[in-house]
Amino acid sequence: MIVSAYKNASPLQAQTKLKQAKPNSLDGYAKAPPVDELEMANSRKLVRHKHKVAKVVLGTLGATTVIGTGATTVATVALMNPDALGPLGPSLHDLVLNNLPGGAQQAYHWATDPNPQAEDSSHYGQLYQFSPGSRNYQVLAESGQTSPDGNDIPPEAIHNGRVVLGFEGIDGNQSSYVHAFNKLFNSGQQSAIPLNQNMLFIHEGHRPTRLDDIKRVLHDYETTKKIQSGEKIDPQQAFQADPSVETGYNVVKQALNQDLDVLIFAHSGGGAQSVEVLNLLSSHGYHNQIADHVKIVIMAGAAPAQDAVEAGVKPENALYIGMKADLVAELGHVYIDPHDPMDGLIRLAKDLRQTSDFTLGPMHSPDQAIVPNNLDHLQDFFYKGIGGTYLAESPPAK
């Protein structure tokens, strides 16, 4: 009550008045009885349990930092200064090795060893197009060659007033996405959903190590959480950190300015990019246009569907699908409220225990596992307007 009464006083005034305040007399009050031994033991157990929960959360942060899920970013931004991770140096190295099972340790080396696919930075954020049934793709723009008021959407990519835009994941390449998404959506009646239209995709690009890509994904989600917490973000800084975000921002903005519908597919790390694009646009006056024109399907993405909803996407137009066995899906589907992160962080720690696949292999693949095992939800999304978040059980071994 004393603090409340003087909350508007200056620090010096408050200090003076607090010194003048006298405690109530304790005369006439009986002493408290001794604490029961059983109660004391239970209290100690509770303290140990809280310590264990904190250790699990920290272990989750280390694990997901190595694997590259957006969940780490959320936790980092919510609880600590992200700069505390620094260059992910020796302390993180020890944390990872001491807390991860063998499969995740392999993933750590996958992340930190030189990337054999490393390529020139001009490909980071490359915009390319492919048509139904084709195995080839056409590069429309290299890194930094799109503009918010440009004309980067070719007429043939517009079908029934709609543009399809895809965001690749870490380690993805153009040919693999052309194959997978033509198989899933452009192969006639054999498709999961027969869209049968040209698709635009954004190539993430391969940095010298996957850890460089992981840090980029961390920054993407950090930016999204800052926007959601009300902080003003300079888009140019976001674009410099991740050219794929710049390409996505420019293409989506061009589409919305033309009153076109936009269907977004985002896989893995592309989930963090796609929601950052939408939240940036929303913070610059496009919230209503996003609500009217954008649908998004996130496949084992490093960002949950709710992050798209926060940008304006209607809940029925936001779908997250993945596999329970996949580490990225287990952690990436969880929404973290930047104003009240603890519930989400605890849920992350619990979900980590259900993960059995740390390899980012078949369980992380859109065409091998995610879409086939979530086909009913995907069909409900397109034909009945039902969004949500769904993780499928791994199919039994044959």
Salt bridges, closest charged atoms under 4 A:
ASP94 OD1 - HIS93 ND1 3.69
GLU119 OE2 - HIS203 NE2 2.55
GLU142 OE1 - HIS123 ND1 3.24
GLU168 OE1 - HIS203 ND1 2.68
ASP171 OD2 - ARG210 NH2 3.12
GLU204 OE2 - ARG216 NH1 3.30
ASP213 OD1 - ARG207 NH1 3.47
ASP213 OD1 - ARG216 NH2 3.03
GLU222 OE2 - LYS226 NZ 3.07
ASP242 OD2 - ARG216 NH1 3.18
ASP259 OD1 - HIS293 NE2 3.95
ASP261 OD1 - HIS293 ND1 2.89
ASP307 OD1 - LYS225 NZ 2.94
ASP326 OD2 - HIS364 ND1 2.77
ASP351 OD2 - HIS333 NE2 3.64
ASP351 OD2 - ARG347 NE 3.94
ASP367 OD2 - LYS183 NZ 3.76
ASP376 OD1 - HIS377 NE2 3.89
ASP380 OD1 - LYS384 NZ 3.58
GLU393 OE2 - LYS324 NZ 3.00
